[in-house]
Amino acid sequence: QCLFVLLASSATRKKTRSSHKCMSFVPAPQQANAAGANNAPTSNTLNATNAAAAAAPESDQDLVFKLRTFDVYWVDKSALMYRDGIDKTFDRETKKKIITIKQRSSIPLILRDMAPPSGSIFDPGAKWEEEKERRRILAAESAGSDDAKGKAKAKGGSGGGKKANDKKKSTAETIKESNAAEKLKKDLTRDLEKLSNLRTLKSLQDTSCDTSSGKIHRMIKMLHLAVCDLRQGAVTASEAEVLDILWALEEMPAFKTADEEVAKEKASKKEEKKDDKKDKKKDDKKKDDKKDKKDKKKETKEEPKSDKVVLSHEAQTLKNLYKDGGDSRGSYKDSLKYARKLMAGKDNLISFQLTEMADRLPPLSRYNRKFQLEEWQCDILQAIDNRESAVVCAPTSSGKTLLSTYTCKNAKGTVLFVLPSEVLVWQVASTYYQFFKGNVTVCTEQITFQEVTGDAQVYIGTPLALERSLSKVRGIAGDEMTKGEREFMILDGGFHMFDYLVLDEVHTLNGPEGDALQRIIKCCNCPVLALSATIGNALQLKDWFAQVLNMHIKATLIDESEKEAEVVLKEHYARFINLQRYVVSYSEGKDGKKKAKLAKLHPVAAMTPERLENEPELVAALSMTPSDMITLWKRLKSMFPATALEKLDDPDNFFNQHLDESKRITLDQTKEYESRLKARLTSLSKSHPDLYEKLRAAQEPPSLEAKKDVSEELYDVVMQLKEGDLLPAVAFQLNTYGAFDM
């Protein structure tokens, strides 16, 4: 009804002006400039002639301006402008002062305020270049290993025992080394001054050091604080925290080398003391026999003297830290010894990591986060470099975002980024507005915005809004007509400008705006990157994309030989982040009131024998956390006969075959164990169906009741999260008004 009234009033108003009808949900825009944050400011002139101009008949220019085809938006253009000062000019003809109010678009400010903190956006381009360089070096080493061995042999044979000529260092080299040493000393002093003022784990985590010795000092100080808190029984202290920091410290190459040097020097000094004691005993004995003296001289000549250990700068700094580092609660050296003793005394170290350190397994460790591209990501990045199309099916948080970011950055032209909802559009647009320094265009059902100072790096919008804005009939208005400049709310049209098409949540092809999305795909003659967490028919979708791309090739080729486009398909089932599932159940308390209770939801509850046998893809998507795995193993061990279980079903046996001396489990290794457990469940469901069904049924959640409004129960849930140390939390509510109610 509201829509009809607006249309009717608009049409009625336009009848009095002209026989040509123009439909718009907003008042006809004023003939004024409109600019982005970096664009020329818009002006509204306030003077005495305005009233007369409004009463006068419309000029041809005004008529053309008002009768153009306007876009249909719910948001008025003037509502998106803010005042940005005034300009004063003097009109000599009328001899009057003219005051001009300058206005700018507020969209850049909104995007700026919504953007994540500066420097927090991950740039996948640099990491991909590092990975390509690493692969190139490995390939060169493997290809030239035989040649290198041959050259080394030839060089060794032709050496003839000659020593390499030691070249004297030039004065310039000596000065450079001296300057580098001086700079290193100053940087270390600055790092130590910075660390001396920090007293908490949080502050030490947030800080950074420039020198390797400073980084080692920072890590040892964090270990010392964690150990002291644990020994004093602090509420926030835990063994998991201590072991996590210790592992991170010992994984640092600089610390490992320096610690070995210090230990080697200590052992060397012990040996020297032993030798000195032996020599003193021998000297005290009187030896009159000359033969014995001669023999002694021979022995002293034959005995090689142990080389004196010379400590490097980092090792010497670490030695001083062991000697002098500490506070009123103890020394750093004692804390390190305590942590190592704690780790060595853990007989169940593997089970401890799976239960108590599930959220700290590398690469999730809070103290040593090393990000490395996975193989499937490298394959897609290589396909993007080759300008190939790709369909990626991978769970949420598995690392799809870096693929789309790299595509937008690496493209030689503009990228069209299509998202299913306005919320996602604003989220991605705000991130990319900072990442691409403002070269972002936004297009939704309510608002369109483009930077008019240059070509946009990426167009971001929803399917229907993008299709309408890019393919509508265009006129000229505002700055387009008066100055030949682009309007910030009128997008440049056409699909020819796009160098790459990115489709996030591509499974929405089957959604409300799926028809518009299909038409966009067919209109864009460029490679496509399609991303989704839930594609049931990925192979069929890949073939459809290949068909569409080959239609473009056949339409554009005339005399060239035809080469069909290929679409890369990658399906990945592992998450980067562990998701522990819970359900909210209700129990009646002593006072008769219902209370919410969080209960863990184990994925095995959904793994029926039929699904294990016939739906392996669904079972693979039911990921387990390390805690789920150890719980499942304990259930298997208690319910099934020992003859039905295998040696590698035990997590201790399984992980021991993969671990090094550090005994550190990684998240990827837990995924391998998860795959093994699922394979064993499939086998056990056939060999012991009754026992398996008993195991599965025991993991089923309590009866659940679907509710649209959970506002009343929300407080109890939050209190349960607080008691379980699960805060902060993010609550998802698909209904906008429901979210406001929450």
Buried (B, 14 or more C-beta within 10 A) or exposed (E): EEEEEBEEEBEEEBEEBEEEEBEBBBEBBEBBBBBBBBBBBBBBBEBEEEEEEEEEEBEEEBBBBBBBEBBEBEBEBBEBBEEBEEEEEEEEEEEEEBEBBBBBBBBBEBBEEBBEEEEEEEEBBEBBEEBBEEEEEEEEEEEEEEEEEEEEEEEEEEEEEEEEEEEEEEEEEEEEEEEEEEEBEEBBEBBBEBBEEBEEBEEBEEBEBBBBBBBBBBBBBBBBBBBBBBBEEEEEBBBBBBBBBBBBBBBBEBBEBBBEBBEEBEEBEEEEEEEEEEEEEEEEEEEEEEEEEEEEEEEEEEEEEEEEBEBEBBBBBBBEBBEEBBEEBBBBBBBBEBBEEBBEEBEEBBBBBBBBBBBBBBEBBEBBEEEEBBEBBBBBBBBBEEBBBBBBBBBEBBBBBBBBBBBBBBBEEBBBBBBBBBEBBBBBBBBBBBBBEBBBBBBBBEBBBBBBBEEBBBBBBBBBBBBBBBBBEBBBBBBBBBEEBBBBBBBBEEBEBBBBBBBBBBBBBEEEBBEBBBBBBEBBBBBBBBBBBEBEEBEEBBBBBBEBBBEBBEEEEEEEEEEEBBBBBBBBBBBBEBEBBBEBBBEEEEEEEEBBBBEBBBBBBBBBBEBBEEEEEEBBBBBBBBBBBBBBBEBBEEBBEEEBBEEBBBBEEBBEEEBEEEBBBBBEBBBBBBEBBBEBBBBBBEEBEEBBEEBBEEBEBEEEEEEEEBEEBBEBBBEBBEEEEEEEEEEEBEEEEEEEEE
